[in-house]
Amino acid sequence: MAVKLKNLKQQTIVITGASSGIGLTTARMAAKRGARLVLAARSENALRQLTDEIRRTGGKAIYVVADVSKQEDVRKIARAAQEAFGGFDTWVNDAGVGIFGKLEEIKIEDMRHLFETNFWGLVYGSLEAVKHLKQRGGALINIGSTVSERVVHMQGIYSTSKHAVKGFTDALRMELEADGAPVSVTLIKPAAIDTPFPRNAKNYMDKEATLPPPVYAPEVVAQAILHCAEVPERDVFAGGGGKGLAALGYYAPRLADKIMESSLFVNTQKKNKPARPREVNGLDRPSEHLAERGGYEGHTMESSLYTQASLRPIATVALVAGAGLAVAALVRASQNRQNGARR
Ligand SMILES: NC(=O)c1ccc[n+]([C@@H]2O[C@H](COP(=O)([O-])OP(=O)(O)OC[C@H]3O[C@@H](n4cnc5c(N)ncnc54)[C@H](OP(=O)(O)O)[C@@H]3O)[C@@H](O)[C@H]2O)c1
């Protein structure tokens, strides 16, 4: 069966991890574009504030306090969507958390806890979404990462969870396609994005955690997510830097290992200030900040030409060709003027 997606104005969208970063930016952008929203995370105050803000500006939203590592909480999200809006058209599994540090030093219980959120939370969300979407059609959008393709050490257990997310999402897509289900399944792979993610991560390093450049704005990912809510896409790199790293890892894996093992690369994940106490983290407790950005100290890329081109190849070719023709016309005109002046 062909997958047909509605335009955003006609959609109800569930977003997990809506209280911060990419999920928050996506929620605000979707509300501006007329979608109804079901917002989920653990931070009740942040969700209430966001829901009030959306309603004040004429949008429709409800929130559900949910810990995605608990399957019953995830079921509660779907039930709330059903009660408030009669169901949903797109489900975005965005909730996720990181751990920075060496694998040999991280407690096994922290590794398991991260998997409970990043992997099992996404499995619960995907299965709940598909159960409903198989009946009415729609989109499941799972947030992976560049590290779904190419691990970054010092974020080893996080990278491993995002590999698992990719494996699960790809397999689910194939099963649904084989069954002819009217469900689009997309894996979004963000590059490094300026969100509170490093601050919310549990940090085993001696220095504050940060992200290796190039770093992109959360809007780059939010635009990709909302594109995939309307247009079925298999997978998308949000931020061209991520595609570059994945390609290097694919075509020259040993070279990529060596470059990334260098202290120069490792230091790009550390700020020049001592780490806060390890207990301050968003793995063990809700983050409680309604913040889209994390205050990255280097340059943040506000857009990604690579991602725009991969989502709208024809428009991009036309734009580049148009720009080329315009430049050629300008050059020709200036040559004609010079020739005229010489005569
Ligand atoms: N920032 C990056 O560089 C980057 C790159 C690639 C992929 N990603 C992925 O993008 C997604 C969003 O991350 P972000 O950068 O926006 O980070 P963020 O600002 O820390 O946001 C993470 C969100 O996940 C929610 N969350 C965490 N644990 C949860 C749980 N157990 N139950 C429910 N919600 C939970 C948090 O809300 P509460 O604390 O309120 O529960 C928060 O809303 C994650 O899957 C992350 O892995 C991020």
The ligand as an SDF file (V2000), in Angstrom:
LIG
                    3D

 48 52  0  0  0  0  0  0  0  0999 V2000
   22.5290   17.2030   20.4760 N   0  0  0  0  0  0  0  0  0  0  0  0
   23.1960   16.4000   19.6880 C   0  0  0  0  0  0  0  0  0  0  0  0
   24.3730   16.6480   19.3370 O   0  0  0  0  0  0  0  0  0  0  0  0
   22.5520   15.1560   19.1410 C   0  0  0  0  0  0  0  0  0  0  0  0
   23.1620   14.5440   18.0410 C   0  0  0  0  0  0  0  0  0  0  0  0
   22.6000   13.3900   17.5350 C   0  0  0  0  0  0  0  0  0  0  0  0
   21.4330   12.8640   18.0840 C   0  0  0  0  0  0  0  0  0  0  0  0
   20.8610   13.4790   19.1550 N   0  0  0  0  0  0  0  0  0  0  0  0
   19.6480   12.8650   19.7040 C   0  0  0  0  0  0  0  0  0  0  0  0
   18.5880   13.7930   19.6530 O   0  0  0  0  0  0  0  0  0  0  0  0
   17.6340   13.4880   20.6620 C   0  0  0  0  0  0  0  0  0  0  0  0
   17.3310   14.7550   21.4490 C   0  0  0  0  0  0  0  0  0  0  0  0
   18.5180   15.1770   22.1030 O   0  0  0  0  0  0  0  0  0  0  0  0
   18.8270   16.6930   22.3870 P   0  0  0  0  0  0  0  0  0  0  0  0
   20.1150   17.0100   21.7630 O   0  0  0  0  0  0  0  0  0  0  0  0
   17.6520   17.5180   22.1000 O   0  0  0  0  0  0  0  0  0  0  0  0
   19.1180   16.5930   23.9760 O   0  0  0  0  0  0  0  0  0  0  0  0
   18.3930   17.2760   25.2180 P   0  0  0  0  0  0  0  0  0  0  0  0
   18.2750   18.7210   25.0290 O   0  0  0  0  0  0  0  0  0  0  0  0
   19.1330   16.7580   26.4080 O   0  0  0  0  0  0  0  0  0  0  0  0
   16.9210   16.6510   25.1920 O   0  0  0  0  0  0  0  0  0  0  0  0
   16.6690   15.3120   25.5490 C   0  0  0  0  0  0  0  0  0  0  0  0
   15.1770   15.1210   25.7510 C   0  0  0  0  0  0  0  0  0  0  0  0
   14.9340   13.7420   26.0930 O   0  0  0  0  0  0  0  0  0  0  0  0
   14.0970   13.7090   27.2590 C   0  0  0  0  0  0  0  0  0  0  0  0
   14.3610   12.5050   28.0240 N   0  0  0  0  0  0  0  0  0  0  0  0
   15.5380   12.0340   28.4990 C   0  0  0  0  0  0  0  0  0  0  0  0
   15.3520   10.8970   29.1860 N   0  0  0  0  0  0  0  0  0  0  0  0
   14.0100   10.6390   29.1470 C   0  0  0  0  0  0  0  0  0  0  0  0
   13.1860    9.5980   29.6750 C   0  0  0  0  0  0  0  0  0  0  0  0
   13.6920    8.5870   30.3750 N   0  0  0  0  0  0  0  0  0  0  0  0
   11.8550    9.6630   29.4470 N   0  0  0  0  0  0  0  0  0  0  0  0
   11.3290   10.6790   28.7310 C   0  0  0  0  0  0  0  0  0  0  0  0
   12.0570   11.6880   28.2050 N   0  0  0  0  0  0  0  0  0  0  0  0
   13.3740   11.6550   28.4100 C   0  0  0  0  0  0  0  0  0  0  0  0
   14.4630   14.9740   28.0450 C   0  0  0  0  0  0  0  0  0  0  0  0
   13.3750   15.3850   28.8540 O   0  0  0  0  0  0  0  0  0  0  0  0
   13.2550   15.1800   30.4430 P   0  0  0  0  0  0  0  0  0  0  0  0
   14.6140   15.3590   31.0160 O   0  0  0  0  0  0  0  0  0  0  0  0
   12.2600   16.2140   30.8040 O   0  0  0  0  0  0  0  0  0  0  0  0
   12.7230   13.7860   30.6020 O   0  0  0  0  0  0  0  0  0  0  0  0
   14.6320   15.9650   26.8910 C   0  0  0  0  0  0  0  0  0  0  0  0
   13.3880   16.4810   26.5230 O   0  0  0  0  0  0  0  0  0  0  0  0
   18.2540   12.3800   21.5120 C   0  0  0  0  0  0  0  0  0  0  0  0
   17.7460   11.1300   21.0890 O   0  0  0  0  0  0  0  0  0  0  0  0
   19.7320   12.4820   21.1750 C   0  0  0  0  0  0  0  0  0  0  0  0
   20.3830   11.2590   21.3650 O   0  0  0  0  0  0  0  0  0  0  0  0
   21.3860   14.6250   19.6960 C   0  0  0  0  0  0  0  0  0  0  0  0
  1  2  1  0
  2  3  2  0
  2  4  1  0
  4  5  1  0
  4 48  2  0
  5  6  2  0
  6  7  1  0
  7  8  2  0
  8  9  1  0
  8 48  1  0
  9 10  1  0
  9 46  1  0
 10 11  1  0
 11 12  1  0
 11 44  1  0
 12 13  1  0
 13 14  1  0
 14 15  2  0
 14 16  1  0
 14 17  1  0
 17 18  1  0
 18 19  2  0
 18 20  1  0
 18 21  1  0
 21 22  1  0
 22 23  1  0
 23 24  1  0
 23 42  1  0
 24 25  1  0
 25 26  1  0
 25 36  1  0
 26 27  1  0
 26 35  1  0
 27 28  2  0
 28 29  1  0
 29 30  1  0
 29 35  2  0
 30 31  1  0
 30 32  2  0
 32 33  1  0
 33 34  2  0
 34 35  1  0
 36 37  1  0
 36 42  1  0
 37 38  1  0
 38 39  2  0
 38 40  1  0
 38 41  1  0
 42 43  1  0
 44 45  1  0
 44 46  1  0
 46 47  1  0
M  CHG  2   8   1  16  -1
M  END
$$$$
